[in-house]
Amino acid sequence: MNKKEGIRLLTGVLFFGSVWGMIEVFLGGFLYKQDIPRSSVILAAGALFVLSAARIWMPRRGSSTLIGVVAALYKLINAAPFICHLFGIFALGFVFDAAASLFLKEKTRIKMGTILLGPVSVLVSNLFFAVFMTYIVRYFFWVEGGLGKVLNHTFISGGMTALLSLLIVPGTILWARRAKSGSLSQWKFGFEVVVAAVLLFWVIGWINHAGFLF
């Protein structure tokens, strides 16, 4: 990786990670305040959109994991630091990264691997997350629910998100590939512009966390 590619990767990770973090903080905050059932399904769907688009713009192993780290850090700093939420973000980014490396190919048409990417990422990350929190971290909220909660999170919430991902992931990948090779390929975003956008995202998060927005 040369210096130019490194800068492109860094700015992309910061940008997409911050967008995912904002979804978690602002949309997640709204959903939880309204006590919307299965809020995690909606948030995971938004995360899959971000991860899918980012993987086309930055088709490099490890990028999705780093995006998850940035998103978790954004939420840690700008919202209540619930450890389970933070690990859930990281888990989805990490598993999506591994699945994308296995399934995603640089072709313009949709193949079976692209269709499988979403469901596999969701189901495996949900299972990984639930087992880790229940039996390794032994977070009281998950320990109380036991195996039933693990299965519910994996196959009910995970199953609902997996169904949504059958549309979200292939659709986003197809759009991102066309955009990358089409009209958006003519847009030249400099390092300064992307950094300014990232800084704006973090300032908005800080202002909101300080109580000046919502």
C-alpha positions as CSV (number, residue, x, y, z in Angstrom):
1,M,0.0,0.0,0.0
2,N,1.5,3.4,-1.0
3,K,0.9,6.6,0.8
4,K,-2.0,7.7,-1.4
5,E,-3.8,4.4,-0.9
6,G,-3.2,4.6,2.8
7,I,-4.7,8.1,3.0
8,R,-7.7,7.0,0.9
9,L,-8.2,4.0,3.2
10,L,-7.9,6.1,6.4
11,T,-10.3,8.8,5.3
12,G,-12.8,6.2,4.0
13,V,-12.7,4.3,7.3
14,L,-13.2,7.5,9.3
15,F,-16.0,8.7,7.0
16,F,-18.0,5.4,6.9
17,G,-17.3,4.6,10.5
18,S,-18.6,8.0,11.6
19,V,-21.7,7.6,9.4
20,W,-22.4,4.3,11.1
21,G,-21.8,5.8,14.5
22,M,-24.3,8.6,13.8
23,I,-26.9,6.0,12.8
24,E,-26.3,4.3,16.2
25,V,-26.4,7.5,18.2
26,F,-29.2,9.4,16.5
27,L,-31.5,6.8,15.0
28,G,-30.7,4.4,17.8
29,G,-31.4,7.0,20.4
30,F,-34.7,7.8,18.9
31,L,-35.8,4.1,18.5
32,Y,-34.8,3.3,22.1
33,K,-36.6,6.4,23.5
34,Q,-39.7,5.4,21.6
35,D,-39.3,1.8,22.9
36,I,-39.6,0.5,19.3
37,P,-39.6,-3.3,19.3
38,R,-36.6,-5.0,17.7
39,S,-34.8,-1.7,17.3
40,S,-31.5,-3.6,16.7
41,V,-33.0,-5.0,13.5
42,I,-33.4,-1.4,12.1
43,L,-29.9,-0.4,13.3
44,A,-28.3,-3.5,11.8
45,A,-30.0,-2.8,8.5
46,G,-28.5,0.7,8.4
47,A,-25.1,-0.7,9.3
48,L,-25.3,-3.2,6.5
49,F,-26.0,-0.4,4.0
50,V,-22.9,1.5,5.2
51,L,-20.7,-1.6,5.2
52,S,-21.8,-2.7,1.8
53,A,-21.3,0.7,0.2
54,A,-17.9,1.1,2.0
55,R,-16.7,-2.3,0.8
56,I,-17.2,-1.3,-2.8
57,W,-15.4,2.0,-2.4
58,M,-12.6,0.3,-0.3
59,P,-12.4,-3.3,-1.4
60,R,-9.7,-4.2,1.1
61,R,-9.6,-6.8,3.9
62,G,-9.7,-5.3,7.3
63,S,-11.5,-2.1,6.2
64,S,-15.0,-3.2,7.5
65,T,-13.5,-4.2,10.9
66,L,-11.9,-0.8,11.2
67,I,-15.1,0.9,10.2
68,G,-16.8,-1.0,13.1
69,V,-14.1,0.1,15.5
70,V,-14.7,3.8,14.5
71,A,-18.5,3.4,14.8
72,A,-18.1,1.9,18.2
73,L,-15.8,4.6,19.3
74,Y,-18.2,7.3,18.0
75,K,-21.0,5.7,20.1
76,L,-18.7,5.3,23.1
77,I,-17.9,9.0,23.1
78,N,-21.2,10.4,22.1
79,A,-23.8,8.2,23.8
80,A,-24.3,6.1,27.0
81,P,-21.4,3.5,26.9
82,F,-23.3,0.2,27.0
83,I,-20.7,-2.4,26.5
84,C,-23.1,-4.8,24.7
85,H,-24.0,-2.2,22.1
86,L,-20.3,-1.4,21.5
87,F,-19.3,-5.1,21.1
88,G,-22.3,-5.7,18.8
89,I,-21.1,-3.0,16.5
90,F,-17.6,-4.4,16.4
91,A,-18.9,-8.0,15.9
92,L,-21.0,-7.1,12.9
93,G,-18.1,-5.2,11.3
94,F,-15.6,-8.0,12.0
95,V,-17.9,-10.8,10.7
96,F,-18.9,-8.7,7.6
97,D,-15.3,-8.2,6.9
98,A,-14.6,-11.9,6.9
99,A,-17.7,-12.8,4.9
100,A,-17.0,-10.1,2.3
101,S,-13.5,-11.4,1.8
102,L,-15.0,-14.8,1.2
103,F,-18.1,-13.9,-0.9
104,L,-17.7,-10.5,-2.5
105,K,-16.1,-10.4,-5.9
106,E,-15.4,-7.5,-8.1
107,K,-18.1,-8.1,-10.7
108,T,-20.9,-5.8,-11.7
109,R,-23.6,-8.4,-11.7
110,I,-25.1,-10.0,-8.6
111,K,-23.9,-13.5,-7.8
112,M,-24.9,-15.9,-5.1
113,G,-22.0,-14.8,-2.9
114,T,-23.3,-11.3,-2.8
115,I,-26.8,-12.5,-1.8
116,L,-25.3,-14.7,0.9
117,L,-23.1,-11.9,2.3
118,G,-25.9,-10.2,4.3
119,P,-27.6,-13.2,5.9
120,V,-24.3,-14.9,6.8
121,S,-22.8,-11.7,8.3
122,V,-25.9,-11.1,10.4
123,L,-26.6,-14.6,11.7
124,V,-22.9,-15.3,12.5
125,S,-22.3,-12.0,14.2
126,N,-25.5,-12.2,16.2
127,L,-24.6,-15.7,17.4
128,F,-21.0,-14.7,18.1
129,F,-22.2,-11.6,20.0
130,A,-24.9,-13.4,22.1
131,V,-22.6,-16.3,23.1
132,F,-19.7,-13.9,24.0
133,M,-21.9,-11.7,26.1
134,T,-23.7,-14.6,27.8
135,Y,-21.1,-17.1,28.5
136,I,-17.7,-15.3,28.3
137,V,-18.3,-11.7,29.5
138,R,-21.4,-12.9,31.5
139,Y,-23.1,-9.6,31.2
140,F,-26.0,-9.8,33.7
141,F,-28.6,-8.7,31.1
142,W,-27.7,-11.7,28.9
143,V,-27.0,-14.2,31.7
144,E,-30.5,-13.7,33.0
145,G,-32.0,-14.5,29.6
146,G,-29.8,-17.5,29.2
147,L,-29.9,-19.8,26.1
148,G,-33.4,-18.6,25.2
149,K,-32.1,-15.0,24.8
150,V,-29.2,-16.3,22.8
151,L,-31.5,-18.2,20.4
152,N,-33.9,-15.3,20.2
153,H,-31.2,-12.8,19.3
154,T,-29.6,-15.1,16.8
155,F,-32.6,-16.5,15.0
156,I,-35.5,-14.1,15.6
157,S,-33.8,-10.7,15.5
158,G,-31.1,-12.1,13.3
159,G,-33.5,-13.8,11.0
160,M,-35.5,-10.6,10.5
161,T,-32.3,-8.7,9.7
162,A,-31.1,-11.5,7.5
163,L,-34.3,-11.2,5.4
164,L,-33.9,-7.4,5.1
165,S,-30.3,-8.0,4.1
166,L,-31.3,-10.0,1.1
167,L,-32.5,-6.7,-0.4
168,I,-30.2,-4.2,1.3
169,V,-26.8,-5.8,0.7
170,P,-27.1,-6.8,-3.0
171,G,-29.0,-3.5,-3.8
172,T,-26.4,-1.4,-2.1
173,I,-23.5,-3.2,-3.7
174,L,-25.1,-2.9,-7.2
175,W,-25.8,0.8,-6.7
176,A,-22.3,1.4,-5.3
177,R,-20.6,-0.4,-8.2
178,R,-22.6,1.6,-10.7
179,A,-21.9,4.8,-8.9
180,K,-18.2,4.1,-8.6
181,S,-17.9,3.5,-12.3
182,G,-20.5,6.1,-13.3
183,S,-21.4,9.6,-12.3
184,L,-19.8,9.5,-8.9
185,S,-16.5,8.5,-10.4
186,Q,-16.1,12.1,-11.6
187,W,-16.4,13.5,-8.1
188,K,-13.1,14.4,-6.6
189,F,-13.2,14.5,-2.9
190,G,-10.0,15.7,-1.5
191,F,-8.5,14.7,1.9
192,E,-9.5,18.0,3.4
193,V,-13.1,17.7,2.4
194,V,-13.5,14.3,3.8
195,V,-11.7,15.2,7.0
196,A,-14.0,18.3,7.4
197,A,-17.0,16.1,7.0
198,V,-15.7,13.6,9.6
199,L,-15.0,16.5,12.0
200,L,-18.5,17.8,11.4
201,F,-20.0,14.4,12.2
202,W,-18.1,14.3,15.5
203,V,-18.9,17.8,16.5
204,I,-22.6,17.1,15.9
205,G,-22.3,14.0,18.1
206,W,-20.6,15.9,20.8
207,I,-23.1,18.8,20.7
208,N,-25.9,16.2,20.9
209,H,-24.3,14.4,23.8
210,A,-23.8,17.6,25.7
211,G,-27.6,18.2,25.4
212,F,-27.7,21.0,23.0
213,L,-29.6,19.2,20.2
214,F,-32.1,16.5,21.4
